Amino acid sequence: MGNCQNSLPKTPKPVKRELKEKLATTIIIFTIGGPGCGKGSQSIRMAQKYNFTHLAIGDLLREEAIRPTSRAKSIRDIMLNGALVPSGFVIDLLMDKLQKAENVKGFIVESFPREINQAKLFEEHVGRLPNMVIVFDCSTETMIQRLLIRSQMGERVDDHESIIRQRLETHYTQCEPILAHYLQKGILRNVIGEEPPDVVFDKCCSVVDDVLKGATSKA
């Protein structure tokens, strides 16, 4: 697996000045949690309600993985092993999408960061923290069952039980430093992901409303 990562950058490119200026005053919310915790559907709903731009790191990587290139093969190999794509490539991919987005009120960035290095690289290259980070708490058993049901629909090539368990192991290994980092910064909000979807959504909206109030008071 080490060899397949060699073609992917571990260090991101410098962020363009105009992008830094664009992001300096734009609302940015990260949503994180284990695979199957519900962050995808909730992120989409939040983006639709608040007219924010939704970017899902997993979707962006899967789009890259289907390209007819050696780099795409590297990404596929990493993802099918339930591992993480190098941070440099992930940051470059995210910055490219942030740059191209137009007339943006705010961003909901789903499944980012996936490791503490990504969090620190974002802050270093963009020059700021996200406004808020929502983490979806969900039991391992619930996440596995949800993903196995999804696998029966054939939506994702990595929704096989062995890959699911590896993805969960990777998530739990990488997650604790991220949570501690954002908790220390005072921008982490926990939402129970096992409650009914509408209840979860209401709690997510409460977090976003607080962010919007804070942004308004600073304006």
N, C-alpha and C positions, 0 to 999 in steps of 0.2 A: 504493500500500500504506500510505502514511502516513495517508491519510484514514480508512482502515478501522480504524486503531488509536485514533482520537480518542475513541471511545465507551468505551474500556477504561482503567481507572485505572492510572497509572504509579507512583503512590505508594500503598502499602498502608495500610489502616486500623490504628489502634492495637490491640494485642493485649490482650484482656481479662485482668485480674489473675488470675482463676481458671485461665485456660488457661496462663499463665506458671507458676503454681504446679504445675499438673498436669505440665507438660513439664520442670520443673526436675530431677526425679529419674527421668524415664522414659527408657529406652534408645531412642536415635534413630540409625538407620543410613541413610545415603544410598547409593544405587547409581547410578553414572553410566557413560556410555560411548556410543559412536556407535550409530545405529539399526542393529539387526541384530546387535549384539555378544553378545546372549544375556542381558542384564540382566533382562529381563522374566520369563523362565521361572525363572531362578535366584532372583530376588527372591521369587517366589511360593513356591518350594520352601523357602527359608529361613524365610519367614513361617509356613508350615505346620509345619515342624519345631519351631520355637521358640515357637509360639503367639503370634506377633507380628501386629500389624495391618499389612497391605500396602496402600500407597497409591501408585498409578501416576499421575504428573502427566499423561502423555499420555492415559490413559483418562479422567481427570477433565475434561480439556479437550475431548475428543471428546464426552463426555456433555453438556457445556455447549453444544457447537457444533450439536447437533441440536435445541435448543430453538427455538420459533417466535418469536425476538426479533431485533432489530437487532444486539444484542450478540453473539448466536450467529453471525450472518452475518459480523460482523467477525472472530470467531475462525476460522471456516471459511476466509475469504479469506486470513488470515495463514498458517494451516497448509497450505493448498494451494499457497502460494508457498514452502513450506519454511522460513519465517521463524519468529521467536520471538514469542509472545504477551507483551505488556508485563508487566514484573516485578510491578507493583503488583497486577494482577489475579491472577497466579499465586500470589503470597503470600496474598492474601485467600482464594483458593479452597482452598489448603492449610490455612490456619488454621481455616477453617470445618470441614473434614473432621477435623482433629485435635481440635477442640472437641467434635464430635459422637461421636467414638469412646469407647466405654465399656469399663471393666474391662480396660484395656490393659496388657500386660506390656512391650511395646516396639513401635516402629514401624520398618518397612522402607519408606523413601520412595524410589521408583524414578524415575529421570530428573530428579532435582533435586539441586543447582541446574543450570540450563542456561546460565547466564552468571554472571560474578563478582558483578554487582549483586544477583542473587537470593541468593547466599551471604551477602553482607554485610547485606542487608535482613533475612534470617532471624535472623542473630546479633543485630542491632540490636533487632529487635522481640520476639524470644523471650528474649534475654538470655543465650544460651549457644551453644556449638558442638554439632554432632552428636557422638555418641560415636566414630563411625568413618565413613569414606567409602571405599567399594569402587569402584574403577574397573576396568572390563573392557577389556583391551587386545585389539584384533582388527584385522586388516588391512582396508583399504578394499575389496579384491577379495572377501574373504570376506563382509563385511557386505552388499555389493551383491548377491552371489549369493543369500544367504539371503533378502533382502528381495524379490528377483525371484521366488523360489520361493513366498514367502508371497503375493505379488501374484496368482499363478496360482490361489490358493485364494479370492481375493476378500475377504480379511479386512479390508483397510484401503484407504480411498479414496486415501491418499497414498503407496501402494506402487507408483508408476509411476516408471520409471527417471529421468526428468528431475527429478521431485520428490525422489527418493532422493538424487540427486547434489547437489541444492541443500541438502537436509537435512544431508548429510555435510559440505558446505562450511561451512554454518552451525555445525555441531558443532565442527569443527576450529578455526574462527576463534575461537569462544567458550571452548573447553576449556582451553587452555594457562594462562590466568590462574587458573582454578579449581584446576587441579592444583597450580600453584605455591603458591597460597594454603593449601590443605590440607596440602601437603607441609611447608610452613613451620610449620604448627600441629602437625605430628607425628601426624596422624590419617588419612593417606592410605595405602591398601593396594591394590597392583596385583595383579590376577588375569588370567592369560592366558585369553582367551575362546575360543580356537581349539582347545583341548584337548577330549577327550570330555566330554559334559555331567556325568557322574558325577564325573570328576576335578575339573572346575571347581567343582562343588557341594561336594566335600570341602574344597577350599581356602577357599571362602566360609565354610563352617562353622567352619573353624579361626579365621578372623577373628572371627566372632560369639562363639565360645567364649572368645577372649581378652578381648573386650568384657565378657562376663558375669563372667569371673574378676575383671576390674578393678573392675566395679561391686560385686561381693561384698566385695572387699577394702576398698572405701571405706565400705561400710555399717557 
